[in-house]
Amino acid sequence: MGRQDDTVVDVQSLSPRAWRLLRTAAGYEQRTVEKELDDLMQAHVSMLENDNRSLSADRLEQLFDLYTAELTHDQVRAIADHF
């Protein structure tokens, strides 16, 4: 089940914990993410998840799309709304 079109989430308002939960719920390790997205390094993911750095809006959208392609609408909403 992939992401449904009505999953509207402001990616810039997601908490570091929500980013980490989205990644792990989608089954990605930090190192795997850098293989999936060009020019994104594991360190960038780590910094985002530890609230030490943000990524550009485009990169956040790419990362969100990668993670949510593996999740249901309900999973994404639960993580975005509660974490």
Secondary structure, DSSP 8 states (H G I E B T S, - for coil): ----TT----GGG--HHHHHHHHHHTT--HHHHHHHSTT--HHHHHHHHTTS----HHHHHHHHHHHHTTS-HHHHHHHHHH-
